């Protein structure tokens, strides 16, 4: 069973996942800079075991930035990253947002494109030597159910 849990700030399980993925596997040194405080953080669990994380930060009332999407190695290739994005996008919509932006690692660009994101301007920049590109996705507003009238 997959369970999602949101929290403001950085839950310990999210810290553990990011430590394994970004620090140990990918070599980032400055992963924890104290900027998680105002973020909504998601942790996905499988039968109570943490497997993936991601976060959102409000840029303006309609735009949220997705970041720190990470899936533990043993859960990759099972569409868990796509689940993380979907849960984050639903959260954005419940908060009133209609646009998601993210700073994608260049080698993950195709993953984000498969999930409906598009490169904003193509400029490549570097975060601790890792090439990144800005991407965005317009989130569809939820359509209210059509009322059915019975005569």
C-alpha positions as CSV (number, residue, x, y, z in Angstrom):
1,X,0.0,0.0,0.0
2,X,1.3,3.5,-0.9
3,X,0.7,6.2,1.6
4,X,1.5,9.9,1.2
5,X,2.3,12.2,4.1
6,X,2.8,16.0,3.8
7,X,4.4,18.2,6.4
8,X,5.7,21.7,6.6
9,X,9.5,21.6,6.9
10,X,11.8,18.6,6.6
11,X,10.6,15.3,8.1
12,X,13.4,12.9,9.2
13,X,12.4,10.4,6.5
14,X,12.7,13.0,3.8
15,X,16.2,13.9,5.1
16,X,17.2,10.3,5.0
17,X,16.1,9.8,1.4
18,X,17.8,13.0,0.3
19,X,21.0,12.1,2.1
20,X,21.1,8.7,0.3
21,X,20.2,10.0,-3.1
22,X,21.7,13.5,-3.4
23,X,24.7,13.3,-1.0
24,X,25.8,9.6,-1.2
25,X,24.8,8.7,-4.7
26,X,25.2,12.0,-6.6
27,X,27.9,13.8,-4.5
28,X,26.1,17.0,-3.5
29,X,27.8,18.7,-0.5
30,X,25.3,21.4,0.3
31,X,22.0,19.5,0.3
32,X,20.7,20.9,3.6
33,X,20.9,24.6,3.5
34,X,18.0,25.4,5.8
35,X,15.6,26.4,3.1
36,X,13.1,23.6,3.8
37,X,11.3,25.5,6.5
38,X,8.5,27.2,4.4
39,X,8.1,24.1,2.1
40,X,5.4,21.5,2.0
41,X,7.4,18.2,2.0
42,X,6.0,14.9,0.8
43,X,7.2,11.5,1.8
44,X,5.8,8.4,0.1
45,X,5.7,5.2,2.0
46,X,5.2,1.6,0.9
47,X,3.9,-0.6,3.7
48,X,5.2,2.0,6.2
49,X,8.7,2.2,4.7
50,X,9.8,5.5,3.2
51,X,10.7,5.3,-0.5
52,X,10.5,8.7,-2.1
53,X,10.2,12.4,-1.3
54,X,9.7,15.8,-2.9
55,X,8.7,19.3,-1.8
56,X,6.9,22.5,-3.0
57,X,7.5,26.1,-2.2
58,X,5.1,28.9,-3.1
59,X,6.6,31.4,-5.5
60,X,3.4,33.5,-5.8
61,X,-0.2,32.5,-5.2
62,X,-0.5,30.7,-8.5
63,X,3.0,29.3,-9.0
64,X,4.8,26.7,-6.9
65,X,8.3,25.4,-7.3
66,X,8.8,21.6,-7.0
67,X,12.1,20.4,-5.7
68,X,14.2,17.7,-4.2
69,X,12.3,14.9,-5.9
70,X,14.2,11.7,-4.9
71,X,13.4,8.0,-5.0
72,X,15.4,5.4,-3.2
73,X,17.3,3.1,-5.5
74,X,15.3,0.0,-4.7
75,X,12.1,1.7,-5.8
76,X,13.3,3.2,-9.1
77,X,11.8,2.1,-12.4
78,X,8.3,1.6,-10.8
79,X,6.9,5.0,-11.7
80,X,7.3,6.2,-8.1
81,X,8.8,9.5,-9.2
82,X,5.7,10.1,-11.3
83,X,3.6,9.4,-8.2
84,X,5.6,12.0,-6.3
85,X,4.9,14.6,-9.0
86,X,1.2,13.8,-9.1
87,X,0.8,14.1,-5.3
88,X,2.8,17.4,-5.4
89,X,0.7,18.7,-8.3
90,X,-2.6,17.9,-6.5
91,X,-1.3,19.6,-3.3
92,X,-0.4,22.7,-5.4
93,X,-3.9,22.8,-6.8
94,X,-5.5,22.5,-3.4
95,X,-3.4,25.4,-2.3
96,X,-4.7,27.5,-5.2
97,X,-1.8,27.1,-7.6
98,X,-2.1,26.6,-11.3
99,X,1.6,26.4,-12.4
100,X,4.5,24.2,-11.3
101,X,8.1,25.1,-12.0
102,X,11.2,23.0,-11.3
103,X,15.0,23.1,-11.7
104,X,15.6,19.7,-13.3
105,X,18.9,17.8,-13.5
106,X,19.6,17.7,-17.2
107,X,19.8,13.9,-17.2
108,X,16.3,13.8,-15.7
109,X,14.8,16.1,-18.3
110,X,13.1,13.3,-20.3
111,X,11.5,12.0,-17.1
112,X,9.9,15.4,-16.5
113,X,8.9,15.8,-20.1
114,X,7.1,12.4,-19.9
115,X,5.2,14.0,-16.9
116,X,4.1,17.0,-18.9
117,X,6.8,19.5,-18.1
118,X,8.5,21.7,-20.7
119,X,11.8,23.5,-20.7
120,X,11.3,27.2,-20.1
121,X,14.2,28.8,-22.0
122,X,16.8,26.2,-22.5
123,X,19.5,27.9,-20.5
124,X,21.7,25.3,-18.7
125,X,23.0,26.3,-15.3
126,X,25.0,24.3,-12.8
127,X,24.3,23.4,-9.2
128,X,27.5,22.0,-7.6
129,X,28.8,21.0,-11.0
130,X,25.6,19.3,-12.1
131,X,23.8,20.7,-15.2
132,X,20.2,21.8,-14.6
133,X,17.4,23.4,-16.7
134,X,14.3,25.2,-15.7
135,X,11.0,23.5,-16.6
136,X,7.3,24.3,-16.1
137,X,3.9,22.8,-16.3
138,X,0.5,24.5,-16.4
139,X,-1.8,22.6,-14.0
140,X,-5.4,22.2,-15.1
141,X,-8.0,23.7,-12.8
142,X,-10.3,21.2,-11.4
143,X,-13.6,21.3,-13.2
144,X,-16.6,21.5,-10.9
145,X,-19.0,18.7,-11.5
146,X,-21.8,19.5,-13.8
147,X,-25.0,19.7,-11.9
148,X,-27.6,17.3,-13.1
149,X,-31.2,18.5,-12.9
150,X,-34.0,16.0,-12.7
151,X,-37.4,17.2,-13.9
